[in-house]
Amino acid sequence: MPRSRFTHLFERLALDVLLECLVLGACKLLGISWAAAAGIKQRAGVRGLARQPVSAPARLCVDEKSAGRGQNYLTIVASVAAGHSATVE
């Protein structure tokens, strides 16, 4: 595991404990610091994202709506399924 002082097996155990306990309690059980727990969670997130397939939708719709008074806007981005058309009002 690059930039980790823990084995992959220990990090897997730590993640299971972190899912079941508060972070402070998990840190006490595992004998690690809060920063070490945060690093374990961050590396797990990076590994999980790396396993996800990268794909982009074929068609997107983008719209901007006014939200309340003044210069407040919401940008809405949605995927459009093939065979369906987006209507513009």
Distance bins in CASP14 RR format, pairs under 12 A and 6 or more apart:
PFRMAT RR
TARGET T0000
AUTHOR 0000-0000-0000
RMODE 2
METHOD distances of the structure
MODEL  1
1 7 1 0 0 1 0 0 0 0 0 0 0
1 8 1 0 1 0 0 0 0 0 0 0 0
1 9 0 0 0 0 0 1 0 0 0 0 0
1 10 0 0 0 0 1 0 0 0 0 0 0
1 11 1 0 0 1 0 0 0 0 0 0 0
1 12 0 0 0 0 0 1 0 0 0 0 0
1 14 0 0 0 0 0 1 0 0 0 0 0
1 39 0 0 0 0 0 1 0 0 0 0 0
1 40 0 0 0 0 1 0 0 0 0 0 0
1 43 1 0 0 1 0 0 0 0 0 0 0
1 44 0 0 0 0 0 1 0 0 0 0 0
1 46 0 0 0 0 0 1 0 0 0 0 0
1 47 0 0 0 0 1 0 0 0 0 0 0
2 8 0 0 0 0 0 1 0 0 0 0 0
2 43 0 0 0 0 1 0 0 0 0 0 0
2 46 0 0 0 0 0 1 0 0 0 0 0
2 47 0 0 0 0 0 1 0 0 0 0 0
3 11 0 0 0 0 0 1 0 0 0 0 0
3 39 0 0 0 0 1 0 0 0 0 0 0
3 40 0 0 0 0 0 1 0 0 0 0 0
3 42 0 0 0 0 0 1 0 0 0 0 0
3 43 1 0 0 1 0 0 0 0 0 0 0
3 46 0 0 0 0 0 1 0 0 0 0 0
4 10 0 0 0 0 1 0 0 0 0 0 0
4 11 1 0 0 1 0 0 0 0 0 0 0
4 14 0 0 0 0 0 1 0 0 0 0 0
4 32 0 0 0 0 0 1 0 0 0 0 0
4 36 0 0 0 0 1 0 0 0 0 0 0
4 39 1 0 0 1 0 0 0 0 0 0 0
4 40 1 0 0 1 0 0 0 0 0 0 0
4 41 0 0 0 0 0 1 0 0 0 0 0
4 42 0 0 0 0 0 1 0 0 0 0 0
4 43 1 0 0 1 0 0 0 0 0 0 0
4 44 0 0 0 0 0 1 0 0 0 0 0
4 46 0 0 0 0 0 1 0 0 0 0 0
4 47 0 0 0 0 0 1 0 0 0 0 0
5 11 0 0 0 0 0 1 0 0 0 0 0
5 32 0 0 0 0 1 0 0 0 0 0 0
5 33 0 0 0 0 0 1 0 0 0 0 0
5 35 0 0 0 0 0 1 0 0 0 0 0
5 36 0 0 0 0 1 0 0 0 0 0 0
5 39 0 0 0 0 0 1 0 0 0 0 0
5 40 0 0 0 0 0 1 0 0 0 0 0
5 43 0 0 0 0 0 1 0 0 0 0 0
6 12 0 0 0 0 1 0 0 0 0 0 0
6 13 0 0 0 0 1 0 0 0 0 0 0
6 14 1 0 0 1 0 0 0 0 0 0 0
6 15 0 0 0 0 0 1 0 0 0 0 0
6 30 0 0 0 0 1 0 0 0 0 0 0
6 31 0 0 0 0 0 1 0 0 0 0 0
6 32 0 0 0 0 1 0 0 0 0 0 0
6 33 0 0 0 0 0 1 0 0 0 0 0
6 36 1 0 0 1 0 0 0 0 0 0 0
6 37 0 0 0 0 0 1 0 0 0 0 0
6 39 0 0 0 0 1 0 0 0 0 0 0
6 40 1 0 0 1 0 0 0 0 0 0 0
6 43 0 0 0 0 1 0 0 0 0 0 0
6 44 0 0 0 0 0 1 0 0 0 0 0
7 13 0 0 0 0 1 0 0 0 0 0 0
7 14 0 0 0 0 0 1 0 0 0 0 0
7 40 0 0 0 0 0 1 0 0 0 0 0
8 14 0 0 0 0 0 1 0 0 0 0 0
8 15 0 0 0 0 0 1 0 0 0 0 0
8 40 0 0 0 0 0 1 0 0 0 0 0
8 43 0 0 0 0 1 0 0 0 0 0 0
8 44 0 0 0 0 0 1 0 0 0 0 0
8 47 0 0 0 0 1 0 0 0 0 0 0
9 15 0 0 0 0 0 1 0 0 0 0 0
9 16 0 0 0 0 0 1 0 0 0 0 0
10 16 0 0 0 0 0 1 0 0 0 0 0
10 17 0 0 0 0 0 1 0 0 0 0 0
10 30 0 0 0 0 1 0 0 0 0 0 0
10 31 0 0 0 0 0 1 0 0 0 0 0
10 32 0 0 0 0 1 0 0 0 0 0 0
10 36 0 0 0 0 0 1 0 0 0 0 0
10 37 0 0 0 0 0 1 0 0 0 0 0
10 40 0 0 0 0 1 0 0 0 0 0 0
10 43 0 0 0 0 0 1 0 0 0 0 0
11 17 0 0 0 0 0 1 0 0 0 0 0
11 18 0 0 0 0 1 0 0 0 0 0 0
11 30 0 0 0 0 0 1 0 0 0 0 0
11 32 0 0 0 0 0 1 0 0 0 0 0
11 36 0 0 0 0 1 0 0 0 0 0 0
11 37 0 0 0 0 0 1 0 0 0 0 0
11 39 0 0 0 0 1 0 0 0 0 0 0
11 40 1 0 1 0 0 0 0 0 0 0 0
11 41 0 0 0 0 1 0 0 0 0 0 0
11 42 0 0 0 0 0 1 0 0 0 0 0
11 43 1 0 0 1 0 0 0 0 0 0 0
11 44 1 0 0 1 0 0 0 0 0 0 0
11 45 0 0 0 0 0 1 0 0 0 0 0
11 46 0 0 0 0 0 1 0 0 0 0 0
11 47 0 0 0 0 1 0 0 0 0 0 0
12 18 0 0 0 0 0 1 0 0 0 0 0
12 19 0 0 0 0 0 1 0 0 0 0 0
12 30 0 0 0 0 0 1 0 0 0 0 0
12 40 0 0 0 0 1 0 0 0 0 0 0
12 43 0 0 0 0 0 1 0 0 0 0 0
12 44 0 0 0 0 1 0 0 0 0 0 0
12 47 0 0 0 0 0 1 0 0 0 0 0
13 19 0 0 0 0 0 1 0 0 0 0 0
13 20 0 0 0 0 0 1 0 0 0 0 0
13 26 0 0 0 0 0 1 0 0 0 0 0
13 29 0 0 0 0 0 1 0 0 0 0 0
13 30 1 0 0 1 0 0 0 0 0 0 0
13 31 0 0 0 0 0 1 0 0 0 0 0
13 32 0 0 0 0 0 1 0 0 0 0 0
13 40 0 0 0 0 1 0 0 0 0 0 0
13 44 0 0 0 0 0 1 0 0 0 0 0
14 20 0 0 0 0 0 1 0 0 0 0 0
14 21 0 0 0 0 0 1 0 0 0 0 0
14 23 0 0 0 0 0 1 0 0 0 0 0
14 25 0 0 0 0 0 1 0 0 0 0 0
14 26 1 0 0 1 0 0 0 0 0 0 0
14 27 0 0 0 0 1 0 0 0 0 0 0
14 29 0 0 0 0 1 0 0 0 0 0 0
14 30 1 0 1 0 0 0 0 0 0 0 0
14 31 0 0 0 0 1 0 0 0 0 0 0
14 32 1 0 0 1 0 0 0 0 0 0 0
14 33 0 0 0 0 0 1 0 0 0 0 0
14 36 0 0 0 0 1 0 0 0 0 0 0
14 37 1 0 0 1 0 0 0 0 0 0 0
14 38 0 0 0 0 0 1 0 0 0 0 0
14 39 0 0 0 0 1 0 0 0 0 0 0
14 40 1 0 1 0 0 0 0 0 0 0 0
14 41 0 0 0 0 1 0 0 0 0 0 0
14 43 0 0 0 0 0 1 0 0 0 0 0
14 44 0 0 0 0 1 0 0 0 0 0 0
15 21 0 0 0 0 0 1 0 0 0 0 0
15 23 0 0 0 0 0 1 0 0 0 0 0
15 26 0 0 0 0 1 0 0 0 0 0 0
15 30 0 0 0 0 0 1 0 0 0 0 0
15 37 0 0 0 0 1 0 0 0 0 0 0
15 39 0 0 0 0 0 1 0 0 0 0 0
15 40 1 0 0 1 0 0 0 0 0 0 0
15 41 1 0 0 1 0 0 0 0 0 0 0
15 42 0 0 0 0 0 1 0 0 0 0 0
15 43 0 0 0 0 1 0 0 0 0 0 0
15 44 1 0 1 0 0 0 0 0 0 0 0
15 45 0 0 0 0 1 0 0 0 0 0 0
15 47 0 0 0 0 0 1 0 0 0 0 0
15 48 0 0 0 0 0 1 0 0 0 0 0
16 26 0 0 0 0 1 0 0 0 0 0 0
16 29 0 0 0 0 0 1 0 0 0 0 0
16 30 0 0 0 0 0 1 0 0 0 0 0
16 40 0 0 0 0 0 1 0 0 0 0 0
16 44 0 0 0 0 0 1 0 0 0 0 0
17 23 0 0 0 0 1 0 0 0 0 0 0
17 24 0 0 0 0 0 1 0 0 0 0 0
17 25 0 0 0 0 1 0 0 0 0 0 0
17 26 1 0 1 0 0 0 0 0 0 0 0
17 27 0 0 0 0 1 0 0 0 0 0 0
17 28 0 0 0 0 0 1 0 0 0 0 0
17 29 1 0 1 0 0 0 0 0 0 0 0
17 30 1 0 0 1 0 0 0 0 0 0 0
17 31 0 0 0 0 0 1 0 0 0 0 0
17 32 0 0 0 0 1 0 0 0 0 0 0
17 37 0 0 0 0 1 0 0 0 0 0 0
17 40 0 0 0 0 1 0 0 0 0 0 0
17 41 0 0 0 0 0 1 0 0 0 0 0
18 24 0 0 0 0 0 1 0 0 0 0 0
18 25 0 0 0 0 1 0 0 0 0 0 0
18 26 1 0 1 0 0 0 0 0 0 0 0
18 27 0 0 0 0 1 0 0 0 0 0 0
18 29 0 0 0 0 1 0 0 0 0 0 0
18 30 0 0 0 0 1 0 0 0 0 0 0
18 32 0 0 0 0 0 1 0 0 0 0 0
18 34 0 0 0 0 0 1 0 0 0 0 0
18 36 0 0 0 0 0 1 0 0 0 0 0
18 37 1 0 0 1 0 0 0 0 0 0 0
18 38 0 0 0 0 1 0 0 0 0 0 0
18 39 0 0 0 0 0 1 0 0 0 0 0
18 40 1 0 0 1 0 0 0 0 0 0 0
18 41 1 0 0 1 0 0 0 0 0 0 0
18 42 0 0 0 0 0 1 0 0 0 0 0
18 44 0 0 0 0 1 0 0 0 0 0 0
19 26 0 0 0 0 1 0 0 0 0 0 0
19 37 0 0 0 0 0 1 0 0 0 0 0
19 40 0 0 0 0 0 1 0 0 0 0 0
19 41 0 0 0 0 1 0 0 0 0 0 0
19 44 0 0 0 0 0 1 0 0 0 0 0
20 26 1 0 0 1 0 0 0 0 0 0 0
20 29 0 0 0 0 1 0 0 0 0 0 0
20 30 0 0 0 0 0 1 0 0 0 0 0
21 27 0 0 0 0 1 0 0 0 0 0 0
21 28 0 0 0 0 1 0 0 0 0 0 0
21 29 1 0 0 1 0 0 0 0 0 0 0
21 30 0 0 0 0 1 0 0 0 0 0 0
21 37 0 0 0 0 0 1 0 0 0 0 0
22 28 0 0 0 0 1 0 0 0 0 0 0
22 29 0 0 0 0 0 1 0 0 0 0 0
22 34 0 0 0 0 0 1 0 0 0 0 0
22 37 0 0 0 0 0 1 0 0 0 0 0
23 29 0 0 0 0 0 1 0 0 0 0 0
23 30 0 0 0 0 0 1 0 0 0 0 0
23 32 0 0 0 0 0 1 0 0 0 0 0
23 33 0 0 0 0 0 1 0 0 0 0 0
23 34 1 0 0 1 0 0 0 0 0 0 0
23 35 0 0 0 0 0 1 0 0 0 0 0
23 36 0 0 0 0 0 1 0 0 0 0 0
23 37 1 0 1 0 0 0 0 0 0 0 0
23 38 0 0 0 0 1 0 0 0 0 0 0
23 39 0 0 0 0 0 1 0 0 0 0 0
23 40 0 0 0 0 0 1 0 0 0 0 0
23 41 0 0 0 0 1 0 0 0 0 0 0
24 30 0 0 0 0 0 1 0 0 0 0 0
24 31 0 0 0 0 0 1 0 0 0 0 0
24 32 0 0 0 0 0 1 0 0 0 0 0
24 33 0 0 0 0 0 1 0 0 0 0 0
24 34 1 0 0 1 0 0 0 0 0 0 0
24 37 0 0 0 0 1 0 0 0 0 0 0
25 31 0 0 0 0 1 0 0 0 0 0 0
25 32 0 0 0 0 0 1 0 0 0 0 0
25 34 0 0 0 0 0 1 0 0 0 0 0
25 37 0 0 0 0 1 0 0 0 0 0 0
26 32 0 0 0 0 1 0 0 0 0 0 0
26 33 0 0 0 0 0 1 0 0 0 0 0
26 34 0 0 0 0 1 0 0 0 0 0 0
26 36 0 0 0 0 0 1 0 0 0 0 0
26 37 1 0 0 1 0 0 0 0 0 0 0
26 38 0 0 0 0 0 1 0 0 0 0 0
26 40 0 0 0 0 1 0 0 0 0 0 0
26 41 0 0 0 0 0 1 0 0 0 0 0
27 33 1 0 0 1 0 0 0 0 0 0 0
27 34 1 0 1 0 0 0 0 0 0 0 0
27 35 0 0 0 0 1 0 0 0 0 0 0
27 36 1 0 0 1 0 0 0 0 0 0 0
27 37 1 0 1 0 0 0 0 0 0 0 0
27 38 0 0 0 0 1 0 0 0 0 0 0
27 39 0 0 0 0 0 1 0 0 0 0 0
27 40 0 0 0 0 0 1 0 0 0 0 0
27 41 0 0 0 0 0 1 0 0 0 0 0
28 34 0 0 0 0 0 1 0 0 0 0 0
28 37 0 0 0 0 0 1 0 0 0 0 0
29 37 0 0 0 0 0 1 0 0 0 0 0
30 36 0 0 0 0 1 0 0 0 0 0 0
30 37 1 0 0 1 0 0 0 0 0 0 0
30 40 0 0 0 0 1 0 0 0 0 0 0
31 37 0 0 0 0 1 0 0 0 0 0 0
32 38 0 0 0 0 1 0 0 0 0 0 0
32 39 0 0 0 0 1 0 0 0 0 0 0
32 40 1 0 0 1 0 0 0 0 0 0 0
32 41 0 0 0 0 0 1 0 0 0 0 0
33 39 0 0 0 0 1 0 0 0 0 0 0
33 40 0 0 0 0 0 1 0 0 0 0 0
34 40 0 0 0 0 0 1 0 0 0 0 0
34 41 0 0 0 0 0 1 0 0 0 0 0
35 41 0 0 0 0 0 1 0 0 0 0 0
35 42 0 0 0 0 0 1 0 0 0 0 0
36 42 0 0 0 0 0 1 0 0 0 0 0
36 43 0 0 0 0 0 1 0 0 0 0 0
37 43 0 0 0 0 0 1 0 0 0 0 0
37 44 0 0 0 0 0 1 0 0 0 0 0
38 44 0 0 0 0 0 1 0 0 0 0 0
38 45 0 0 0 0 0 1 0 0 0 0 0
39 45 0 0 0 0 1 0 0 0 0 0 0
39 46 0 0 0 0 1 0 0 0 0 0 0
39 47 0 0 0 0 0 1 0 0 0 0 0
40 46 0 0 0 0 0 1 0 0 0 0 0
40 47 0 0 0 0 0 1 0 0 0 0 0
41 47 0 0 0 0 0 1 0 0 0 0 0
41 48 0 0 0 0 0 1 0 0 0 0 0
42 48 0 0 0 0 0 1 0 0 0 0 0
42 49 0 0 0 0 0 1 0 0 0 0 0
43 49 0 0 0 0 0 1 0 0 0 0 0
43 50 0 0 0 0 0 1 0 0 0 0 0
44 50 0 0 0 0 0 1 0 0 0 0 0
44 51 0 0 0 0 0 1 0 0 0 0 0
45 51 0 0 0 0 1 0 0 0 0 0 0
45 52 0 0 0 0 0 1 0 0 0 0 0
46 52 0 0 0 0 0 1 0 0 0 0 0
55 79 0 0 0 0 0 1 0 0 0 0 0
56 77 0 0 0 0 0 1 0 0 0 0 0
56 79 0 0 0 0 1 0 0 0 0 0 0
57 77 0 0 0 0 1 0 0 0 0 0 0
57 78 0 0 0 0 1 0 0 0 0 0 0
57 79 1 1 0 0 0 0 0 0 0 0 0
57 80 1 0 0 1 0 0 0 0 0 0 0
57 81 0 0 0 0 1 0 0 0 0 0 0
57 82 0 0 0 0 1 0 0 0 0 0 0
58 79 0 0 0 0 1 0 0 0 0 0 0
58 80 0 0 0 0 1 0 0 0 0 0 0
58 81 0 0 0 0 1 0 0 0 0 0 0
58 82 1 0 0 1 0 0 0 0 0 0 0
58 83 0 0 0 0 0 1 0 0 0 0 0
58 84 0 0 0 0 0 1 0 0 0 0 0
59 77 0 0 0 0 0 1 0 0 0 0 0
59 78 0 0 0 0 1 0 0 0 0 0 0
59 79 1 0 0 1 0 0 0 0 0 0 0
59 80 1 0 1 0 0 0 0 0 0 0 0
59 81 0 0 0 0 1 0 0 0 0 0 0
59 82 1 0 0 1 0 0 0 0 0 0 0
59 83 0 0 0 0 1 0 0 0 0 0 0
59 84 0 0 0 0 1 0 0 0 0 0 0
59 85 0 0 0 0 1 0 0 0 0 0 0
59 86 0 0 0 0 1 0 0 0 0 0 0
60 75 0 0 0 0 0 1 0 0 0 0 0
60 76 0 0 0 0 0 1 0 0 0 0 0
60 77 1 0 0 1 0 0 0 0 0 0 0
60 78 1 0 0 1 0 0 0 0 0 0 0
60 79 1 0 0 1 0 0 0 0 0 0 0
60 80 1 0 0 1 0 0 0 0 0 0 0
60 81 0 0 0 0 0 1 0 0 0 0 0
60 86 0 0 0 0 1 0 0 0 0 0 0
61 75 0 0 0 0 0 1 0 0 0 0 0
61 76 1 0 0 1 0 0 0 0 0 0 0
61 77 1 0 0 1 0 0 0 0 0 0 0
61 78 1 0 1 0 0 0 0 0 0 0 0
61 79 1 0 0 1 0 0 0 0 0 0 0
61 80 1 0 1 0 0 0 0 0 0 0 0
61 81 0 0 0 0 0 1 0 0 0 0 0
61 84 0 0 0 0 0 1 0 0 0 0 0
61 85 0 0 0 0 1 0 0 0 0 0 0
61 86 1 0 1 0 0 0 0 0 0 0 0
61 87 0 0 0 0 1 0 0 0 0 0 0
61 88 0 0 0 0 1 0 0 0 0 0 0
62 74 0 0 0 0 0 1 0 0 0 0 0
62 75 1 0 0 1 0 0 0 0 0 0 0
62 76 1 0 0 1 0 0 0 0 0 0 0
62 77 1 0 1 0 0 0 0 0 0 0 0
62 78 0 0 0 0 1 0 0 0 0 0 0
62 79 0 0 0 0 0 1 0 0 0 0 0
62 80 0 0 0 0 0 1 0 0 0 0 0
62 86 0 0 0 0 1 0 0 0 0 0 0
62 88 0 0 0 0 0 1 0 0 0 0 0
63 73 0 0 0 0 0 1 0 0 0 0 0
63 74 0 0 0 0 1 0 0 0 0 0 0
63 75 1 0 0 1 0 0 0 0 0 0 0
63 76 1 0 1 0 0 0 0 0 0 0 0
63 77 0 0 0 0 1 0 0 0 0 0 0
63 78 0 0 0 0 1 0 0 0 0 0 0
63 80 0 0 0 0 0 1 0 0 0 0 0
63 86 0 0 0 0 1 0 0 0 0 0 0
63 87 0 0 0 0 0 1 0 0 0 0 0
63 88 0 0 0 0 1 0 0 0 0 0 0
63 89 0 0 0 0 1 0 0 0 0 0 0
64 71 0 0 0 0 0 1 0 0 0 0 0
64 72 0 0 0 0 0 1 0 0 0 0 0
64 73 1 0 1 0 0 0 0 0 0 0 0
64 74 1 0 0 1 0 0 0 0 0 0 0
64 75 1 0 1 0 0 0 0 0 0 0 0
64 76 1 0 0 1 0 0 0 0 0 0 0
64 77 0 0 0 0 0 1 0 0 0 0 0
65 72 0 0 0 0 1 0 0 0 0 0 0
65 73 1 0 0 1 0 0 0 0 0 0 0
65 74 1 0 1 0 0 0 0 0 0 0 0
65 75 0 0 0 0 1 0 0 0 0 0 0
65 76 1 0 0 1 0 0 0 0 0 0 0
65 77 0 0 0 0 0 1 0 0 0 0 0
65 89 0 0 0 0 0 1 0 0 0 0 0
66 72 1 0 0 1 0 0 0 0 0 0 0
66 73 1 0 1 0 0 0 0 0 0 0 0
66 74 0 0 0 0 1 0 0 0 0 0 0
66 75 0 0 0 0 0 1 0 0 0 0 0
66 76 0 0 0 0 0 1 0 0 0 0 0
67 73 1 0 0 1 0 0 0 0 0 0 0
67 74 1 0 1 0 0 0 0 0 0 0 0
67 75 0 0 0 0 0 1 0 0 0 0 0
67 76 0 0 0 0 0 1 0 0 0 0 0
68 74 0 0 0 0 1 0 0 0 0 0 0
76 86 0 0 0 0 0 1 0 0 0 0 0
77 86 0 0 0 0 0 1 0 0 0 0 0
78 84 0 0 0 0 0 1 0 0 0 0 0
78 86 0 0 0 0 1 0 0 0 0 0 0
79 86 0 0 0 0 0 1 0 0 0 0 0
80 86 1 0 1 0 0 0 0 0 0 0 0
80 87 0 0 0 0 0 1 0 0 0 0 0
END
